Amino acid sequence: MIHYKNKEEIELIRESALIVSRTLGILAEIIQPGISPKTLDKKAEEYIRDQGALPGFLGLYDFPATLCISINEQVVHGIPGDKPLIDGDIISVDCGALKNNYYGDHAFTFAVGEISDKIKKLLRITKESLYLGIEQMVVGKRIGDIGYAVQHHAEKNRFGVVRQLVGHGLGKKMHEAPEVPNFGKRGSGRKIKEGLVLAIEPMVNLGTKNVIQLADGWTIVTADRKPSAHFEHNVAVVDGQPEILSTFQYIEEALMKKQASFI
């Protein structure tokens, strides 16, 4: 059953989403070769708790960390470890926060140092596919229109779109109905209505669309071990149109500041 939110509920989700946005912005400042995922995880937990919120992932389905940190061929659900990041890595950081009984949940894939042009393109196309999907979140359209927009953009650039993992509704639960695949047919699926809140999250691979789960029971990796990218926003239908509740602004400001420091 889909729970459509009123404007007060949407504002509470926005508050939680922006805690995540600011958390990712803080992490953007310190993601660099030599830092460990566990260090990032500790920093995120401290900041989220300082905002009077709870880490949304920690303990959810028994997940052992605040962040899902997925490196290179890891698609999603990576468990933060002690091994330092190295130049040329890419790292998906997925974060959740719970405040006032409502969740925020979104993700960004970062470059660590210098990455190749083909990986830069993977990140760019995946991010573009996210926004193309969001554009379809209009009253009267359908969930399949979102998936089609993501799939079409990724596949025309010869990247693989993950099938086994999907976006989802968001609210008092981290994962609510409906599921939001990153592939689909235009005009298919549930109708989009006022008050729908979704976490739209393209997961796009450099090679095959196929993925497997590692023995830890969490980490999902590409079947061909080629890199994968993941971007996610929280979006509500307000007055018939998509309104993004999360933001990448804090990340972009941090990355611009870091870039300027090297000039």
C-alpha positions as CSV (number, residue, x, y, z in Angstrom):
1,M,0.0,0.0,0.0
2,I,1.3,3.4,-1.0
3,H,1.1,6.2,1.7
4,Y,0.7,9.6,0.1
5,K,2.1,12.4,2.2
6,N,0.6,15.7,3.1
7,K,2.7,18.9,3.0
8,E,3.5,18.7,6.7
9,E,4.9,15.2,6.3
10,I,6.8,16.2,3.2
11,E,8.5,19.0,5.2
12,L,9.5,16.5,7.9
13,I,11.0,14.2,5.3
14,R,12.8,17.2,3.8
15,E,14.3,18.0,7.2
16,S,15.8,14.5,7.5
17,A,16.9,14.5,3.8
18,L,18.8,17.8,4.4
19,I,20.6,16.3,7.4
20,V,21.8,13.6,5.0
21,S,22.7,16.2,2.4
22,R,24.8,18.1,4.9
23,T,26.4,14.9,6.1
24,L,27.5,14.1,2.6
25,G,28.8,17.6,2.2
26,I,31.0,17.2,5.2
27,L,32.3,13.8,3.9
28,A,33.0,15.4,0.5
29,E,35.6,17.7,2.3
30,I,37.6,14.7,3.6
31,I,37.2,12.0,1.0
32,Q,40.8,11.6,-0.4
33,P,43.5,9.0,-0.9
34,G,44.5,7.6,2.5
35,I,41.3,8.0,4.4
36,S,39.5,4.8,5.5
37,P,35.8,4.2,5.0
38,K,35.5,3.5,8.8
39,T,36.7,7.0,9.4
40,L,34.0,8.4,7.1
41,D,31.4,6.3,8.9
42,K,32.4,7.6,12.3
43,K,32.3,11.2,11.1
44,A,28.8,10.7,9.6
45,E,27.4,9.1,12.7
46,E,28.7,11.9,14.9
47,Y,27.3,14.6,12.7
48,I,23.8,12.9,12.4
49,R,23.5,12.5,16.1
50,D,24.6,16.1,16.7
51,Q,21.6,17.1,14.6
52,G,19.2,15.3,17.0
53,A,18.7,12.6,14.5
54,L,19.5,8.9,14.3
55,P,21.6,7.1,11.7
56,G,19.0,5.6,9.4
57,F,21.0,2.6,8.3
58,L,22.7,1.6,11.6
59,G,20.9,-1.5,12.8
60,L,18.3,-1.4,10.0
61,Y,17.9,-5.1,9.0
62,D,20.9,-5.6,11.2
63,F,23.2,-3.5,9.0
64,P,26.4,-2.8,11.0
65,A,27.2,0.8,10.0
66,T,25.9,4.3,9.5
67,L,27.0,4.5,5.8
68,C,26.8,2.1,3.0
69,I,30.2,2.6,1.3
70,S,30.7,0.9,-2.0
71,I,34.0,1.1,-3.8
72,N,34.8,0.6,-7.5
73,E,33.0,-2.7,-8.5
74,Q,30.9,-2.6,-5.4
75,V,27.4,-1.4,-6.4
76,V,25.7,-0.8,-3.1
77,H,25.5,-2.0,0.5
78,G,29.2,-2.1,1.1
79,I,30.3,-2.2,4.8
80,P,32.8,0.4,5.8
81,G,36.3,-1.1,6.4
82,D,39.8,-0.1,7.5
83,K,41.5,-0.3,4.1
84,P,42.4,3.3,3.0
85,L,41.1,4.7,-0.2
86,I,43.6,5.1,-3.1
87,D,44.0,7.5,-6.0
88,G,41.7,6.4,-8.8
89,D,39.0,4.8,-6.7
90,I,35.3,5.8,-6.9
91,I,33.2,5.5,-3.8
92,S,29.4,5.5,-3.5
93,V,28.4,6.9,-0.1
94,D,24.8,6.1,0.7
95,C,23.4,7.7,3.9
96,G,20.2,7.8,5.9
97,A,18.9,9.8,8.8
98,L,15.8,9.5,11.0
99,K,14.3,12.5,12.7
100,N,10.8,13.2,13.9
101,N,9.9,9.6,12.8
102,Y,10.6,10.3,9.1
103,Y,13.6,9.2,7.0
104,G,15.9,10.9,4.6
105,D,18.1,8.7,2.3
106,H,20.3,9.5,-0.6
107,A,23.7,8.9,-2.2
108,F,26.5,10.3,-4.2
109,T,29.4,8.7,-6.0
110,F,32.8,10.4,-5.4
111,A,36.0,10.3,-7.4
112,V,39.0,9.7,-5.2
113,G,41.9,11.7,-6.7
114,E,42.3,11.3,-10.4
115,I,40.0,8.9,-12.3
116,S,40.0,7.9,-16.0
117,D,37.8,9.6,-18.6
118,K,35.6,6.5,-19.0
119,I,34.9,6.4,-15.3
120,K,34.2,10.2,-15.4
121,K,31.6,9.5,-18.1
122,L,30.1,6.7,-16.0
123,L,29.6,9.1,-13.1
124,R,28.2,11.8,-15.4
125,I,25.7,9.6,-17.2
126,T,24.5,8.0,-14.0
127,K,23.9,11.4,-12.4
128,E,22.2,12.7,-15.6
129,S,19.9,9.6,-15.6
130,L,18.8,10.4,-12.0
131,Y,17.6,13.9,-13.0
132,L,16.0,12.5,-16.2
133,G,14.1,10.1,-14.0
134,I,13.0,12.8,-11.6
135,E,11.6,14.8,-14.5
136,Q,9.1,12.0,-15.1
137,M,7.7,12.2,-11.5
138,V,4.6,14.2,-12.6
139,V,1.0,13.5,-11.7
140,G,-0.6,11.4,-14.4
141,K,2.6,9.7,-15.5
142,R,3.6,6.2,-14.2
143,I,6.5,4.6,-12.3
144,G,7.6,2.9,-15.6
145,D,8.2,6.3,-17.1
146,I,10.9,7.0,-14.4
147,G,12.6,3.7,-15.1
148,Y,12.4,4.1,-18.8
149,A,14.1,7.5,-18.6
150,V,16.9,6.2,-16.5
151,Q,17.4,3.0,-18.6
152,H,17.3,4.8,-22.0
153,H,19.9,7.3,-21.1
154,A,22.3,4.8,-19.5
155,E,21.9,2.2,-22.2
156,K,22.3,4.5,-25.1
157,N,25.7,5.3,-23.6
158,R,26.4,1.6,-23.5
159,F,26.3,1.2,-19.7
160,G,24.5,-1.6,-17.8
161,V,21.5,-0.8,-15.6
162,V,21.2,-3.0,-12.5
163,R,17.9,-4.9,-12.4
164,Q,17.9,-6.6,-9.0
165,L,18.0,-3.4,-7.0
166,V,15.5,-0.6,-7.1
167,G,14.5,2.7,-5.6
168,H,11.5,3.0,-3.3
169,G,8.9,5.0,-1.4
170,L,10.1,6.9,1.6
171,G,8.5,8.1,4.8
172,K,8.1,6.7,8.3
173,K,9.8,3.6,6.9
174,M,13.1,3.6,5.0
175,H,11.6,1.4,2.4
176,E,8.0,1.9,1.5
177,A,5.8,1.0,-1.5
178,P,6.2,1.5,-4.5
179,E,9.4,-0.1,-5.8
180,V,11.0,2.1,-8.4
181,P,13.0,0.1,-10.9
182,N,15.7,1.9,-13.0
183,F,14.3,0.2,-16.1
184,G,10.9,-0.1,-17.5
185,K,8.3,0.7,-20.2
186,R,6.7,4.1,-20.7
187,G,3.2,4.1,-19.5
188,S,3.6,1.1,-17.3
189,G,3.3,0.7,-13.5
190,R,1.5,2.6,-10.8
191,K,0.2,6.1,-11.6
192,I,2.0,8.9,-10.0
193,K,-0.2,11.0,-7.6
194,E,0.1,14.1,-5.5
195,G,2.0,13.4,-2.2
196,L,4.1,10.5,-3.5
197,V,7.6,10.6,-2.0
198,L,10.3,8.5,-3.6
199,A,14.0,7.7,-3.3
200,I,15.1,7.5,-6.9
201,E,18.5,5.9,-7.2
202,P,20.1,4.8,-10.5
203,M,22.7,2.1,-10.2
204,V,24.7,2.0,-13.4
205,N,27.6,-0.3,-14.3
206,L,30.5,0.3,-16.7
207,G,30.0,-3.2,-18.1
208,T,27.4,-5.9,-17.5
209,K,24.1,-5.2,-15.8
210,N,24.5,-8.4,-13.7
211,V,25.4,-8.3,-10.1
212,I,26.2,-10.8,-7.3
213,Q,26.2,-10.6,-3.5
214,L,29.3,-11.3,-1.5
215,A,29.6,-13.7,1.3
216,D,29.2,-10.9,3.9
217,G,25.5,-11.0,3.1
218,W,25.5,-7.3,2.2
219,T,27.9,-6.1,-0.4
220,I,26.6,-6.2,-4.0
221,V,29.3,-6.2,-6.8
222,T,29.2,-6.2,-10.6
223,A,29.5,-9.7,-12.0
224,D,32.4,-8.7,-14.3
225,R,34.1,-6.6,-11.5
226,K,33.9,-3.4,-13.5
227,P,33.1,-0.2,-11.7
228,S,29.6,0.9,-10.8
229,A,28.1,4.3,-10.0
230,H,25.1,5.2,-7.7
231,F,23.3,8.5,-7.3
232,E,20.1,9.1,-5.3
233,H,17.7,11.9,-4.4
234,N,14.5,12.1,-2.3
235,V,11.7,13.6,-4.4
236,A,8.1,14.5,-3.6
237,V,5.2,15.3,-5.9
238,V,4.0,18.8,-4.9
239,D,1.3,20.6,-6.8
240,G,1.6,17.9,-9.5
241,Q,5.4,18.4,-10.1
242,P,8.6,16.8,-8.7
243,E,10.2,18.6,-5.9
244,I,13.7,17.4,-4.8
245,L,13.9,17.3,-1.0
246,S,17.6,16.5,-0.8
247,T,20.4,18.4,-2.4
248,F,23.9,17.9,-3.7
249,Q,24.7,21.6,-3.1
250,Y,26.8,20.9,0.0
251,I,28.8,18.3,-1.9
252,E,29.3,20.5,-4.9
253,E,30.5,23.4,-2.7
254,A,32.9,21.2,-0.9
255,L,34.3,19.7,-4.1
256,M,34.7,23.2,-5.6
257,K,36.5,24.4,-2.5
258,K,38.9,21.4,-2.6
259,Q,39.5,22.0,-6.3
260,A,40.3,25.6,-5.7
261,S,42.8,24.7,-3.0
262,F,44.9,22.8,-5.6
263,I,45.0,25.6,-8.1
